[in-house]
């Protein structure tokens, strides 16, 4: 969720009604404390993020590889919600001489970027900053789901692109964590996992001709105990959720109910991640 003053990205598009704009304002007001909580969590986890964000690194590398195989023009390239720079680093490594502007709402995260990197502290809840040139690439990995009304944000990002500009995105979507949700139902405790956006809702307001690549990756992590799957999420700062915390007894019931393949001594947590490439 990561940085800026109002500008080009804050303007309403032709597809945004006055009612929707009013709803967006209300959502921003209600989510102020939530936004602060998320940014605070990532800031506190900044120094350990890269060593623990194994799945996020893998997905960023995959997105950067897809961009390298696409005819994205040179110009202004921006990583939205760059964190410690996993995606920006991967893009620059595949495109020597093409810098990537890294923007994020966490000052602690930005401090960990290479000294030569160009960074900007921007809260993406407030829209995108005004740039002197239209971006030719807006890239973002594991950021969009932290913002209110992700489908509306994605449309505004797309509308900010210059002619022939590209938007490259990964975001976890609904369908993620089926094992967690099943365990919560069996244990009769609330599922405190963050609710992710529906993939179809993200895409439905975009021009069909804009979609150059679209796939939902199903990525599974394994461990010998459910807590070993869930702790890394909190450890990298991604454990913020509007849901009330479970007490220790509820956590024990949840872990006992976690589905476990009979033939293996491991448990699984599966992410559904939308990988999307758009061209304006």
C-alpha positions as CSV (number, residue, x, y, z in Angstrom):
1,X,0.0,0.0,0.0
2,X,2.5,1.9,-0.6
3,X,2.9,6.0,-1.5
4,X,1.8,9.6,-2.8
5,X,0.0,12.8,-3.1
6,X,-3.0,13.1,-5.4
7,X,-2.3,13.5,-9.1
8,X,-2.9,11.7,-12.3
9,X,-3.9,8.4,-10.6
10,X,-6.4,10.2,-8.4
11,X,-8.5,11.5,-11.2
12,X,-11.8,9.8,-11.8
13,X,-12.0,8.0,-15.2
14,X,-15.0,7.9,-17.4
15,X,-15.8,4.6,-15.8
16,X,-16.1,6.0,-12.3
17,X,-19.4,7.5,-11.3
18,X,-19.9,10.2,-8.7
19,X,-21.5,7.6,-6.4
20,X,-18.5,5.3,-6.7
21,X,-16.2,8.2,-6.0
22,X,-18.1,9.0,-2.8
23,X,-17.9,5.3,-1.8
24,X,-14.1,5.5,-2.3
25,X,-13.8,8.5,0.0
26,X,-15.8,6.7,2.7
27,X,-13.7,3.6,2.3
28,X,-10.5,5.6,2.7
29,X,-11.8,7.2,5.9
30,X,-12.9,3.9,7.4
31,X,-9.6,2.2,6.4
32,X,-7.2,4.7,7.9
33,X,-6.4,2.6,10.9
34,X,-6.2,-0.5,8.8
35,X,-3.8,1.2,6.4
36,X,-1.6,2.3,9.3
37,X,-1.7,-1.2,10.7
38,X,-0.6,-2.8,7.4
39,X,2.2,-0.2,6.8
40,X,3.4,-0.6,10.4
41,X,3.5,-4.4,10.1
42,X,5.6,-4.2,6.9
43,X,7.9,-1.6,8.4
44,X,8.6,-3.7,11.5
45,X,9.4,-6.7,9.3
46,X,11.5,-4.9,6.8
47,X,14.9,-6.3,7.8
48,X,13.8,-9.9,7.7
49,X,11.4,-9.7,4.7
50,X,13.8,-10.8,1.9
51,X,15.0,-13.9,3.9
52,X,11.5,-15.1,4.5
53,X,9.5,-14.0,1.5
54,X,10.3,-17.1,-0.5
55,X,7.0,-17.3,-2.4
56,X,6.9,-13.6,-3.1
57,X,10.4,-13.7,-4.5
58,X,9.6,-16.6,-6.8
59,X,6.4,-14.9,-8.1
60,X,8.3,-11.6,-8.7
61,X,10.9,-13.5,-10.7
62,X,8.2,-15.1,-12.8
63,X,6.5,-11.8,-13.5
64,X,9.8,-10.2,-14.4
65,X,10.5,-13.0,-16.8
66,X,7.2,-12.5,-18.5
67,X,7.9,-8.8,-18.9
68,X,11.3,-9.7,-20.5
69,X,9.5,-11.7,-23.1
70,X,7.1,-8.8,-23.9
71,X,7.7,-5.7,-26.1
72,X,7.5,-3.2,-23.4
73,X,8.8,0.2,-24.5
74,X,11.6,2.0,-22.7
75,X,10.6,5.0,-20.6
76,X,9.2,5.4,-17.2
77,X,8.9,2.1,-15.4
78,X,7.5,2.0,-11.9
79,X,7.2,-0.7,-9.3
80,X,4.0,0.0,-7.2
81,X,4.4,-1.2,-3.6
82,X,8.0,-2.2,-4.2
83,X,8.7,-3.4,-0.6
84,X,12.4,-4.2,-0.5
85,X,12.7,-4.3,-4.2
86,X,12.3,-7.9,-5.2
87,X,10.3,-7.1,-8.4
88,X,12.3,-3.9,-9.3
89,X,15.6,-5.7,-8.9
90,X,14.4,-8.6,-11.1
91,X,13.2,-6.2,-13.8
92,X,16.4,-4.2,-13.9
93,X,18.5,-7.4,-14.0
94,X,16.6,-8.4,-17.2
95,X,16.7,-4.9,-18.8
96,X,20.2,-3.4,-18.3
97,X,20.0,0.4,-18.6
98,X,16.3,0.6,-17.8
99,X,15.8,2.0,-14.3
100,X,12.7,1.2,-12.3
101,X,11.2,3.8,-10.0
102,X,10.4,2.1,-6.7
103,X,7.5,3.5,-4.7
104,X,6.2,2.2,-1.4
105,X,4.4,3.5,1.7
106,X,7.0,2.0,4.1
107,X,10.1,4.1,4.7
108,X,11.8,1.2,6.4
109,X,11.4,-1.0,3.3
110,X,12.7,1.7,1.0
111,X,15.8,2.1,3.2
112,X,16.9,-1.4,2.2
113,X,17.0,-0.7,-1.6
114,X,20.4,-0.3,-3.3
115,X,21.9,3.2,-2.9
116,X,21.7,3.7,-6.7
117,X,18.0,2.9,-6.8
118,X,15.5,5.7,-7.3
119,X,12.8,5.5,-4.6
120,X,9.8,7.5,-3.5
121,X,7.7,7.3,-0.3
122,X,4.1,7.1,-1.5
123,X,0.9,5.8,0.0
124,X,-1.0,4.1,-2.8
125,X,-4.3,4.6,-0.9
126,X,-4.0,8.3,-2.1
127,X,-3.5,7.4,-5.8
128,X,-0.5,7.8,-8.0
129,X,1.8,10.8,-8.1
130,X,1.9,13.1,-11.1
131,X,4.9,12.3,-13.3
132,X,6.4,14.4,-16.1
133,X,5.9,11.5,-18.5
134,X,3.3,8.8,-18.8
135,X,4.5,5.4,-17.5
136,X,5.3,2.8,-20.0
137,X,5.3,0.1,-17.4
138,X,3.4,-0.1,-14.1
139,X,4.4,-3.3,-12.3
140,X,3.2,-4.5,-8.9
141,X,3.5,-7.8,-7.0
142,X,1.6,-8.7,-3.9
143,X,0.4,-5.2,-3.2
144,X,-3.0,-4.6,-4.8
145,X,-5.0,-6.8,-2.3
146,X,-3.9,-4.4,0.5
147,X,-5.8,-1.5,-1.1
148,X,-9.5,-0.7,-0.7
149,X,-11.6,-1.6,-3.8
150,X,-8.7,-3.4,-5.7
151,X,-10.7,-3.6,-8.9
152,X,-11.2,0.1,-9.0
153,X,-7.6,0.8,-8.2
154,X,-6.5,-1.6,-11.0
155,X,-8.6,0.3,-13.5
156,X,-7.1,3.6,-12.4
157,X,-3.6,2.2,-12.7
158,X,-4.4,1.0,-16.2
159,X,-5.9,4.4,-17.2
160,X,-2.6,6.1,-16.1
161,X,-0.5,4.2,-18.7
162,X,0.8,6.0,-21.7
163,X,-0.1,4.9,-25.2
164,X,1.3,1.3,-25.7
165,X,2.1,1.2,-22.0
166,X,1.9,-2.1,-20.1
167,X,0.7,-3.1,-16.6
168,X,2.3,-6.2,-15.1
169,X,0.6,-7.6,-11.9
170,X,0.6,-10.4,-9.5
171,X,-2.0,-10.5,-6.7
172,X,-3.3,-13.3,-4.4
173,X,-7.0,-13.9,-5.2
174,X,-10.1,-15.7,-3.8
175,X,-9.6,-19.4,-3.6
176,X,-6.4,-19.1,-1.7
177,X,-5.9,-21.0,1.6
178,X,-8.6,-23.7,1.1
179,X,-6.9,-25.9,3.8
180,X,-7.1,-23.0,6.4
181,X,-10.7,-22.3,5.6
182,X,-11.6,-26.1,5.8
183,X,-9.8,-26.4,9.1
184,X,-11.7,-23.3,10.5
185,X,-15.0,-24.8,9.5
186,X,-14.2,-28.2,11.0
187,X,-12.9,-26.6,14.2
188,X,-15.9,-24.2,14.3
189,X,-13.6,-21.2,14.7
190,X,-13.5,-18.0,12.6
191,X,-11.1,-18.1,9.7
192,X,-8.9,-15.0,10.2
193,X,-7.2,-15.2,6.8
194,X,-7.3,-11.9,4.8
195,X,-10.0,-11.9,2.2
196,X,-8.5,-11.6,-1.3
197,X,-10.2,-10.1,-4.3
198,X,-12.1,-12.2,-6.9
199,X,-10.0,-12.6,-10.1
200,X,-13.0,-12.0,-12.3
201,X,-13.9,-8.8,-10.5
202,X,-10.4,-7.4,-11.1
203,X,-10.6,-8.0,-14.8
204,X,-14.2,-7.4,-15.7
205,X,-13.9,-3.5,-15.9
206,X,-10.8,-3.7,-18.2
207,X,-11.0,-3.7,-22.0
208,X,-10.9,-7.3,-23.2
209,X,-8.3,-6.4,-25.8
210,X,-6.0,-5.2,-23.1
211,X,-5.4,-8.6,-21.6
212,X,-2.1,-10.0,-23.0
213,X,-1.6,-12.8,-20.5
214,X,-3.8,-14.1,-17.7
215,X,-3.3,-17.1,-15.5
216,X,-4.0,-18.2,-11.9
217,X,-1.0,-19.9,-10.3
218,X,-1.7,-22.4,-7.6
219,X,1.3,-22.5,-5.4
220,X,1.5,-24.8,-2.4
221,X,3.8,-24.5,0.7
222,X,4.4,-27.5,3.0
223,X,5.5,-27.9,6.6
224,X,5.2,-30.4,9.4
225,X,2.7,-28.2,11.3
226,X,0.2,-25.5,10.4
227,X,1.8,-22.9,12.6
228,X,5.0,-23.3,10.5
229,X,3.0,-22.3,7.5
230,X,1.3,-19.4,9.1
231,X,4.1,-17.8,11.1
232,X,6.1,-16.7,8.0
233,X,3.1,-14.7,6.8
234,X,3.2,-12.7,10.0
235,X,7.0,-12.6,10.1
236,X,7.2,-10.7,6.8
237,X,4.6,-8.2,7.9
238,X,1.7,-9.7,5.9
239,X,-0.3,-11.0,8.9
240,X,-2.5,-7.9,9.3
241,X,-6.2,-8.8,9.1
242,X,-9.4,-6.9,10.1
243,X,-10.6,-10.1,11.8
244,X,-10.3,-10.5,15.6
245,X,-7.4,-12.7,16.7
246,X,-8.0,-16.2,17.9
247,X,-7.3,-17.2,21.4
248,X,-4.7,-20.0,22.1
249,X,-7.5,-22.6,22.5
250,X,-9.0,-21.7,19.2
251,X,-5.6,-21.9,17.5
252,X,-5.1,-25.4,18.9
253,X,-8.5,-26.6,17.6
254,X,-7.7,-25.0,14.2
255,X,-4.3,-26.8,14.0
256,X,-5.8,-30.2,15.0
257,X,-8.5,-29.8,12.3
258,X,-6.0,-28.9,9.5
259,X,-6.4,-31.4,6.6
260,X,-3.4,-33.7,6.4
261,X,-2.7,-36.1,3.5
262,X,-2.7,-39.6,5.0
263,X,0.4,-40.7,3.0
264,X,2.6,-37.7,4.2
265,X,3.7,-36.2,7.5
266,X,3.2,-32.7,6.1
267,X,0.4,-30.1,5.9
268,X,-0.2,-27.7,3.0
269,X,-1.2,-24.1,2.4
270,X,-2.1,-23.2,-1.1
271,X,-2.1,-19.7,-2.6
272,X,-4.0,-18.8,-5.8
273,X,-2.1,-16.0,-7.4
274,X,-3.3,-14.0,-10.5
275,X,-0.6,-13.2,-12.9
276,X,-1.8,-10.5,-15.3
277,X,-0.2,-8.6,-18.2
278,X,-2.1,-5.7,-19.8
279,X,-1.4,-3.5,-22.7
280,X,-3.0,-0.1,-23.3
